[in-house]
Amino acid sequence: MKTQYDCIVIGGGLSGLQAARSLRDQNKTVLVLEARDRFGGRTESLEVDGYWFDLGGQWMGGTHTHLRKLCDELGIKTFEQYDEGKHVLELNGKKIYYEGNISSLNTSKYSLAGLEDAIALVDKLADTIDTKAPHKHPRAHEWDHMTVQHWTTLNIKDVEAKNIIDWFVKVCLAADPSEVSFLWFLLFIKAAGNYGLLADIRGGAQERRMIGGSQQISERLAEKVGLQYCKLNSPIKSIHQDGSGCQVTNDKGVTFHSKFVIVTVPPPLAGRIEYRPLMPPERDELTQRLPMGTVIKTIAIYDEPFWRQDGYSAEALSDKGPIYICYDDSSHDDKKTAIVGFIAGGPAKEWGRKTPEERKQAVLECYARWWGPRALKPKYFLEKYWKNDEYARGCYVSYAGPGVLESCAGALRNPVGRIHWAGTETASIWIGYMEGALESGERAASEVVERLKSSTSKY
C-alpha cells in the first residue's frame, strides 16, 4: 500500500525546512525532497582550518525576528559584524572616507544632501506599498512600467546621489538598475522596512553573523523534522495532481504521494518542473519573467587583519568595481581574519566569463587600491559564482523587470490546486533574505494546515 503524506515539501533550504518543521509541529506527516547533496539552499558554509565561512546568505539583521528566534531555539550563537574604523567610499574616481552606517553617509568631500533627499523620497513612496498586493497600488502601472534607472534619471538630479542609489540596486538585488522594475524596487524596500535597514550594519540587515556559518540552521532544522523524512539527491521532475492528491516524481523515476505540495525552490527553477494539469498561464509567465540575480561572492582569508591595524574597517563601497561592496569577514574570535566582497549585477556576468585566477587577481587589486599591497597576498581565496549553481542558477533573489508585477504578481503566492508556494521571493517581509525565507515557509505551512482541517479539500 502506498504511503500518502499530508504534504511533500520541495526544497531543503530555510523556507522548505521551516515549512516542514511547522507541519510536523502540527502533527502532520511530511516529506522533504532536496535536489542537492546538502541542506541549506542559498546558504552554504565552507570549513577552512576549523572555521566556517559563508558562500551564501550570512547576516542576521536587527529586525530579523524569525531568524533570531530560530537561532536561539537551535542553540546557534551570533556575533556582531565588525565595523570599527574608517570605511572607504570610491565614487566618481575619488577615494574618500566615512564612518558609521551607509544610510547616514557623510564625508568632508561631499555633504550628500541630495542623497538624504533621494532616500527620503524612496522611503516615502515605498511606505505606500502593500507587500502582499503591490500590483493593486494606484500607481502600479506607472511604477511597474519604468526601471529604477529611468526613475532616478527623472527624479534625482544630484549626480552622486543617483550613483549611490544605482549602486544600492546592484549590491542589494544583484541586478542593474536598468533591469529592475521601480515597483519591484519599492516592494523590496517596503518588505525590509526602509532603505536604511537594508543598507546598514548597526540596526540593519548586516548587523550579526552566525558562529559556525548559516548553513547549520538548515541542518539543525532537518534534524527537527527528522532526517528519515528528508531525502537529499532527489531533484524533482514532475508534480501531477488530481482529486485524490499529488504525485511527485524525482529524476530517478521514484514517485511519492501526498495530499498537498509546497514548492520552495526559486521561481525560475519551479518553472522547469513538469506539472499536470498545466500551470495557469499567469503562473507559467511569472516563472519565466523572474530571473535570478547575478553575484560572485569572494572571501580573502589573511594571516592578520592588516586593515584594522591601519584604522580601517574593511567596509568599502565602490562604483568602479569589480568589488562593489565588501566587509570584514573575520571569525568571532578573530583567529581567522578575512574580507568578504561581492561582484554584482552586469559586471558579475562579465567577470563570470573570466577565469577564477583572473577574478582573484582583480579582487585583490581592488583591495590593494584601498588598503595597500598586503591585500595581494591572502592565505586562502574562496569564491562562488551562483549562476553556476545547478539548483540556484543565481543569487541572492529573483527580481522583476518592467511590467511583471502588474500582470503576474497575483500568481506569486496563490496556490494552484493542491500546490502551494514558498521561498524568499514569496515573502511579505525581508524578500531575498533568510528572514523572508523563514516567514514564507511558515505562511505556506499554515495554508496547508488550514486545508487539511477540512476532509473535503478538493483539487
BATOR-220180 format. One record per residue (C-alpha): x, y, z; residue number from 1. Coordinates in Angstrom, 1 decimal, m for minus. Layout:
REC        X        Y        Z   num
REC        X        Y        Z   NUM
...
END
This chain:
REC        X        Y        Z   num
REC      0.0      0.0      0.0     1
REC      1.4      3.4     m1.0     2
REC      2.2      6.0      1.7     3
REC      0.4      9.3      1.3     4
REC      1.9     12.1      3.2     5
REC     m0.1     15.1      4.3     6
REC      2.4     17.3      2.5     7
REC      5.6     17.0      0.4     8
REC      8.0     19.9      0.5     9
REC     10.2     20.6     m2.5    10
REC     13.5     22.1     m1.4    11
REC     15.6     21.6      1.7    12
REC     16.6     25.2      2.3    13
REC     15.4     27.5      5.0    14
REC     11.9     28.0      3.6    15
REC     11.3     24.3      2.9    16
REC     12.6     23.1      6.2    17
REC     10.8     25.7      8.2    18
REC      7.6     24.7      6.4    19
REC      8.2     21.1      7.1    20
REC      9.0     21.7     10.7    21
REC      5.9     23.8     11.1    22
REC      3.8     21.0      9.7    23
REC      5.4     18.4     11.9    24
REC      4.7     20.6     14.9    25
REC      1.0     20.4     13.9    26
REC      1.4     16.5     13.8    27
REC      1.2     16.4     10.0    28
REC      3.1     13.8      8.0    29
REC      5.7     15.4      5.8    30
REC      8.4     14.5      3.3    31
REC     11.2     16.9      2.2    32
REC     12.8     16.4     m1.2    33
REC     16.1     18.2     m1.8    34
REC     17.9     18.2     m5.1    35
REC     21.4     18.8     m3.7    36
REC     23.6     16.6     m1.6    37
REC     23.3     19.0      1.3    38
REC     20.7     21.1      3.1    39
REC     20.8     24.9      3.0    40
REC     19.7     26.1     m0.4    41
REC     21.2     29.5     m1.0    42
REC     23.1     29.3      2.3    43
REC     26.3     27.4      2.0    44
REC     29.1     27.3      4.6    45
REC     32.7     26.1      3.9    46
REC     35.1     25.0      6.6    47
REC     38.7     26.4      6.4    48
REC     41.2     25.4      9.1    49
REC     38.4     24.7     11.6    50
REC     36.4     27.9     10.9    51
REC     33.2     28.3      8.8    52
REC     32.9     30.9      6.1    53
REC     29.6     31.6      4.2    54
REC     29.5     31.5      0.5    55
REC     25.8     32.3      0.5    56
REC     23.5     34.2      2.9    57
REC     25.2     35.0      6.1    58
REC     23.7     38.0      8.0    59
REC     21.1     38.4     10.7    60
REC     19.5     41.9     10.7    61
REC     18.4     43.9     13.7    62
REC     14.7     43.3     12.8    63
REC     15.0     39.7     11.7    64
REC     12.8     38.3     14.5    65
REC     12.1     34.9     12.9    66
REC     15.7     34.2     12.3    67
REC     16.8     35.4     15.8    68
REC     14.1     33.3     17.5    69
REC     15.1     30.2     15.5    70
REC     18.8     30.6     16.2    71
REC     18.1     31.0     19.9    72
REC     16.0     27.8     19.8    73
REC     18.6     25.8     17.9    74
REC     21.4     27.0     20.1    75
REC     23.2     28.9     17.3    76
REC     25.2     31.8     18.7    77
REC     25.7     35.0     16.8    78
REC     28.2     37.9     17.0    79
REC     28.3     41.5     15.9    80
REC     29.6     42.4     12.4    81
REC     32.8     44.3     12.8    82
REC     32.6     47.8     11.5    83
REC     35.1     49.8     13.6    84
REC     37.3     52.4     11.9    85
REC     37.2     54.2      8.5    86
REC     35.1     53.0      5.7    87
REC     36.1     53.6      2.0    88
REC     33.8     55.3     m0.5    89
REC     35.1     55.2     m4.0    90
REC     32.8     57.4     m6.1    91
REC     33.4     59.1     m9.4    92
REC     37.1     58.2     m9.4    93
REC     37.7     59.6     m5.9    94
REC     38.6     57.6     m2.8    95
REC     37.2     59.2      0.4    96
REC     36.3     58.0      3.8    97
REC     33.3     57.9      6.2    98
REC     32.2     56.3      9.4    99
REC     29.0     54.8     10.8   100
REC     26.1     53.4      8.7   101
REC     25.8     53.6      5.0   102
REC     22.4     55.3      5.1   103
REC     23.8     58.2      7.0   104
REC     26.7     58.7      4.6   105
REC     28.6     62.0      5.2   106
REC     32.1     63.0      4.2   107
REC     34.3     66.0      4.2   108
REC     34.3     65.9      0.4   109
REC     30.6     65.5     m0.1   110
REC     27.7     66.8      2.0   111
REC     25.5     64.3      0.1   112
REC     22.4     66.3      1.0   113
REC     21.0     65.1     m2.3   114
REC     21.3     61.5     m1.1   115
REC     19.4     62.3      2.0   116
REC     16.6     63.8     m0.1   117
REC     16.6     60.8     m2.5   118
REC     16.5     58.2      0.3   119
REC     13.6     60.2      1.9   120
REC     11.6     60.2     m1.3   121
REC     12.2     56.5     m2.0   122
REC     11.2     55.6      1.6   123
REC      8.1     57.7      1.3   124
REC      7.0     56.0     m1.9   125
REC      7.9     52.5     m0.6   126
REC      5.8     53.1      2.5   127
REC      2.7     53.2      0.4   128
REC      3.2     49.7     m1.0   129
REC      1.2     46.7      0.3   130
REC      3.8     43.9      0.2   131
REC      1.0     41.3     m0.3   132
REC     m0.5     43.1     m3.2   133
REC      1.9     45.6     m4.8   134
REC      0.1     45.3     m8.2   135
REC     m3.0     46.9     m6.6   136
REC     m1.3     50.2     m5.8   137
REC     m2.9     53.2     m7.6   138
REC      0.4     54.0     m9.3   139
REC      1.3     50.3    m10.0   140
REC      1.0     50.7    m13.8   141
REC      3.2     53.8    m13.9   142
REC      5.9     52.5    m11.5   143
REC      6.0     48.9    m12.9   144
REC      6.5     50.1    m16.4   145
REC      9.6     52.0    m15.6   146
REC     13.0     50.8    m14.5   147
REC     14.8     52.1    m11.4   148
REC     17.3     53.8    m13.8   149
REC     14.5     55.6    m15.6   150
REC     13.0     56.8    m12.3   151
REC     16.3     58.0    m10.9   152
REC     17.1     59.8    m14.1   153
REC     13.8     61.7    m13.9   154
REC     13.8     62.3    m10.1   155
REC     17.3     62.5     m8.8   156
REC     19.3     65.5    m10.1   157
REC     22.3     65.1     m7.7   158
REC     24.8     63.0     m9.6   159
REC     26.4     61.5     m6.5   160
REC     23.1     60.6     m5.0   161
REC     21.9     59.0     m8.3   162
REC     25.1     57.0     m8.5   163
REC     24.7     55.7     m4.9   164
REC     21.0     54.7     m5.5   165
REC     22.1     52.9     m8.6   166
REC     24.9     51.2     m6.7   167
REC     22.4     50.2     m4.0   168
REC     20.3     48.4     m6.6   169
REC     23.3     46.5     m7.9   170
REC     24.5     45.3     m4.5   171
REC     21.1     44.5     m2.9   172
REC     19.4     42.9     m5.9   173
REC     22.4     41.7     m7.8   174
REC     20.9     43.3    m10.9   175
REC     21.5     46.6    m12.8   176
REC     19.0     49.5    m12.3   177
REC     18.3     49.3    m16.0   178
REC     16.8     45.8    m15.4   179
REC     14.7     46.2    m12.4   180
REC     11.1     47.5    m12.2   181
REC     10.7     50.5    m10.0   182
REC      7.7     48.9     m8.4   183
REC      9.7     45.8     m7.5   184
REC     12.4     48.1     m6.0   185
REC      9.8     49.8     m3.8   186
REC      8.3     46.4     m2.8   187
REC     11.8     45.2     m1.9   188
REC     12.4     48.3      0.3   189
REC      9.0     48.2      2.0   190
REC      9.4     44.4      2.8   191
REC     12.5     45.3      4.7   192
REC     11.1     48.4      6.4   193
REC     13.1     51.2      4.7   194
REC     16.3     51.9      2.8   195
REC     18.4     52.3      6.0   196
REC     17.5     48.8      7.3   197
REC     18.7     47.3      4.0   198
REC     21.9     49.3      3.8   199
REC     23.2     49.4      7.3   200
REC     25.2     47.3      9.7   201
REC     24.1     48.8     13.1   202
REC     20.4     48.0     13.4   203
REC     20.3     47.0      9.8   204
REC     20.5     43.9      7.6   205
REC     24.2     43.2      8.2   206
REC     24.2     43.5     12.0   207
REC     25.2     40.0     13.1   208
REC     26.7     36.7     11.9   209
REC     26.4     33.1     13.0   210
REC     29.3     31.3     14.7   211
REC     29.8     28.3     12.6   212
REC     28.0     29.7      9.5   213
REC     24.4     29.9      8.4   214
REC     24.1     26.5      6.7   215
REC     23.9     24.9     10.1   216
REC     20.4     26.4     10.6   217
REC     19.0     24.2      7.8   218
REC     21.0     21.2      9.0   219
REC     19.5     21.5     12.5   220
REC     16.0     22.2     11.1   221
REC     16.3     18.9      9.2   222
REC     17.1     17.1     12.4   223
REC     14.0     18.7     14.0   224
REC     11.9     17.5     11.1   225
REC     13.5     14.0     11.2   226
REC     16.3     13.0      8.8   227
REC     14.2     10.0      7.9   228
REC     11.7     12.4      6.4   229
REC     14.3     14.4      4.4   230
REC     15.7     13.0      1.2   231
REC     18.8     14.5     m0.4   232
REC     19.9     14.0     m4.0   233
REC     16.3     14.0     m5.2   234
REC     15.7     16.6     m8.0   235
REC     12.0     16.8     m8.9   236
REC     11.0     16.2    m12.5   237
REC      7.2     16.3    m12.2   238
REC      4.2     17.1    m10.0   239
REC      0.9     15.7    m11.0   240
REC     m2.3     16.4     m9.1   241
REC     m5.9     15.3     m9.2   242
REC     m8.9     14.9     m6.9   243
REC     m7.2     12.3     m4.8   244
REC     m3.9     14.1     m4.2   245
REC     m0.4     14.8     m5.7   246
REC      2.2     12.5     m7.2   247
REC      5.7     13.9     m7.1   248
REC      8.3     12.1     m9.2   249
REC     12.1     12.6     m8.9   250
REC     14.8     12.2    m11.6   251
REC     15.2      8.5    m10.8   252
REC     11.6      7.8    m11.6   253
REC     10.6      7.3     m7.9   254
REC      7.1      8.7     m7.2   255
REC      5.9      9.9     m3.8   256
REC      2.3     10.7     m2.9   257
REC      0.8     13.4     m0.8   258
REC     m2.4     15.4     m0.2   259
REC     m0.6     18.7     m0.8   260
REC      2.8     20.0     m2.0   261
REC      4.8     23.1     m1.1   262
REC      7.3     24.2     m3.7   263
REC     10.0     26.4     m2.2   264
REC     12.7     26.5     m5.0   265
REC     13.4     29.8     m6.8   266
REC     10.7     30.7     m9.4   267
REC     12.8     30.0    m12.5   268
REC     13.6     26.5    m11.2   269
REC     10.0     25.9    m10.2   270
REC      9.0     26.7    m13.8   271
REC     11.2     23.8    m15.0   272
REC      9.1     21.2    m13.2   273
REC      6.6     19.4    m15.3   274
REC      3.0     20.0    m14.0   275
REC     m0.1     18.1    m14.8   276
REC     m2.5     19.7    m15.3   277
REC     m0.5     22.6    m16.7   278
REC      0.1     25.7    m14.6   279
REC     m2.3     28.6    m15.4   280
REC     m0.8     31.0    m17.9   281
REC     m0.3     33.7    m15.3   282
REC      1.8     31.4    m13.1   283
REC      3.7     30.0    m16.0   284
REC      4.5     33.5    m17.3   285
REC      5.6     34.5    m13.8   286
REC      8.3     31.8    m13.6   287
REC      9.6     32.9    m17.0   288
REC      9.9     36.5    m16.1   289
REC     11.6     36.4    m12.7   290
REC     15.3     35.9    m13.4   291
REC     17.8     35.3    m10.7   292
REC     20.2     38.0     m9.7   293
REC     23.9     37.6    m10.7   294
REC     26.5     37.7     m7.9   295
REC     30.0     36.3     m7.3   296
REC     30.8     36.2     m3.6   297
REC     34.5     36.2     m2.7   298
REC     36.4     35.7      0.6   299
REC     40.0     36.5      1.0   300
REC     41.5     35.0      4.2   301
REC     44.6     36.6      5.6   302
REC     47.1     35.8      8.4   303
REC     46.4     39.1     10.1   304
REC     43.9     41.9      9.9   305
REC     46.2     44.5      8.4   306
REC     43.4     46.8      7.6   307
REC     42.4     47.1     11.3   308
REC     46.0     47.9     12.2   309
REC     45.8     50.8      9.8   310
REC     42.5     52.1     11.2   311
REC     40.2     50.7      8.5   312
REC     37.0     48.5      8.9   313
REC     37.3     46.7      5.6   314
REC     34.0     48.1      4.6   315
REC     34.1     49.7      1.2   316
REC     31.6     50.9     m1.4   317
REC     32.7     51.4     m5.0   318
REC     31.1     52.4     m8.2   319
REC     34.2     51.2    m10.1   320
REC     34.4     47.6     m9.1   321
REC     35.0     44.8     m9.6   322
REC     34.2     44.6     m5.9   323
REC     31.2     46.9     m5.3   324
REC     30.8     46.3     m1.6   325
REC     32.9     44.4      1.0   326
REC     33.1     43.9      4.8   327
REC     35.4     42.4      7.4   328
REC     34.6     38.7      7.4   329
REC     36.8     37.6     10.3   330
REC     35.7     34.9     12.8   331
REC     34.0     35.7     16.1   332
REC     37.3     35.2     18.0   333
REC     39.5     36.9     15.3   334
REC     41.6     33.8     14.9   335
REC     40.7     33.8     11.2   336
REC     40.7     37.2      9.6   337
REC     39.1     37.8      6.2   338
REC     37.4     40.2      3.8   339
REC     34.2     39.2      2.0   340
REC     33.4     41.1     m1.2   341
REC     30.7     41.0     m3.9   342
REC     30.8     41.4     m7.7   343
REC     27.2     42.0     m8.6   344
REC     24.8     42.7    m11.4   345
REC     26.0     43.2    m15.0   346
REC     29.7     43.2    m14.0   347
REC     29.3     39.8    m12.4   348
REC     28.1     38.4    m15.7   349
REC     31.2     39.8    m17.4   350
REC     33.6     38.6    m14.7   351
REC     31.8     35.2    m14.6   352
REC     33.1     34.6    m18.1   353
REC     36.7     35.1    m17.0   354
REC     38.9     32.5    m15.3   355
REC     39.0     32.1    m11.5   356
REC     42.6     33.3    m11.4   357
REC     41.6     36.5    m13.4   358
REC     38.8     37.2    m10.9   359
REC     41.1     36.6     m7.9   360
REC     43.7     38.9     m9.2   361
REC     41.2     41.7     m9.9   362
REC     39.5     41.4     m6.5   363
REC     42.9     41.5     m4.7   364
REC     44.0     44.5     m6.8   365
REC     40.8     46.2     m5.7   366
REC     41.6     45.7     m2.1   367
REC     45.2     46.8     m2.6   368
REC     43.8     50.0     m4.2   369
REC     42.1     50.7     m0.9   370
REC     44.4     49.2      1.8   371
REC     47.8     48.7      0.3   372
REC     49.9     45.8     m1.2   373
REC     49.4     43.5      1.8   374
REC     46.0     42.8      0.4   375
REC     47.6     41.0     m2.6   376
REC     48.8     38.0     m0.5   377
REC     45.9     36.2      1.2   378
REC     46.5     32.7      2.6   379
REC     43.3     31.4      1.0   380
REC     40.9     32.8     m1.6   381
REC     37.3     31.4     m1.9   382
REC     34.6     32.3     m4.4   383
REC     31.2     31.2     m5.5   384
REC     29.6     32.2     m8.8   385
REC     26.0     31.5     m8.1   386
REC     24.9     31.4    m11.7   387
REC     26.9     28.2    m12.0   388
REC     25.0     26.5     m9.1   389
REC     22.7     24.0    m10.8   390
REC     19.9     24.3     m8.2   391
REC     20.0     28.1     m7.7   392
REC     21.2     29.5    m11.1   393
REC     21.8     32.8     m9.4   394
REC     21.6     34.8     m6.2   395
REC     20.6     36.4     m4.0   396
REC     17.0     36.5     m5.2   397
REC     14.8     36.7     m8.3   398
REC     13.8     40.2     m9.4   399
REC     11.1     41.6    m11.7   400
REC     11.6     43.6    m14.7   401
REC      9.2     46.2    m16.1   402
REC      5.5     45.0    m16.3   403
REC      5.9     41.8    m14.4   404
REC      4.2     42.6    m11.2   405
REC      1.2     44.3    m12.8   406
REC      0.5     41.3    m14.9   407
REC      1.7     38.3    m12.8   408
REC      2.0     39.3     m9.1   409
REC     m1.2     37.5     m8.1   410
REC      0.4     34.2     m9.1   411
REC      3.4     34.6     m6.7   412
REC      1.7     33.2     m3.7   413
REC     m1.7     32.0     m4.8   414
REC     m2.0     28.1     m4.6   415
REC     m2.7     26.2     m7.8   416
REC     m4.9     23.4     m6.9   417
REC     m3.1     21.4     m4.2   418
REC      0.3     23.1     m4.8   419
REC      1.4     26.0     m2.5   420
REC      4.4     28.3     m3.0   421
REC      7.1     29.4     m0.6   422
REC     10.7     30.7     m0.8   423
REC     12.1     34.1      0.0   424
REC     10.7     35.6     m3.3   425
REC      7.2     35.0     m2.0   426
REC      7.8     36.6      1.4   427
REC      5.9     39.7      2.6   428
REC      8.8     40.7      4.8   429
REC     12.5     40.8      4.0   430
REC     12.3     39.5      0.5   431
REC     15.6     38.0     m0.6   432
REC     16.8     37.4      3.0   433
REC     16.9     34.4      5.3   434
REC     14.2     36.2      7.4   435
REC     11.9     36.2      4.4   436
REC     12.6     32.6      3.6   437
REC     11.5     31.6      7.1   438
REC      8.4     33.7      7.1   439
REC      7.3     32.3      3.7   440
REC      7.8     28.7      5.0   441
REC      5.6     29.4      8.0   442
REC      3.0     31.0      5.9   443
REC      2.8     28.2      3.3   444
REC      2.6     25.6      6.1   445
REC     m0.3     27.4      7.8   446
REC     m2.1     27.5      4.4   447
REC     m1.8     23.7      4.1   448
REC     m2.8     23.1      7.8   449
REC     m6.0     25.0      7.2   450
REC     m6.8     23.0      4.2   451
REC     m6.0     19.7      6.0   452
REC     m8.6     20.6      8.6   453
REC    m11.3     20.1      6.0   454
REC    m11.8     16.5      4.9   455
REC    m13.4     17.9      1.8   456
REC    m10.4     19.7      0.4   457
REC    m10.8     19.5     m3.4   458
REC     m8.5     19.9     m6.3   459
END
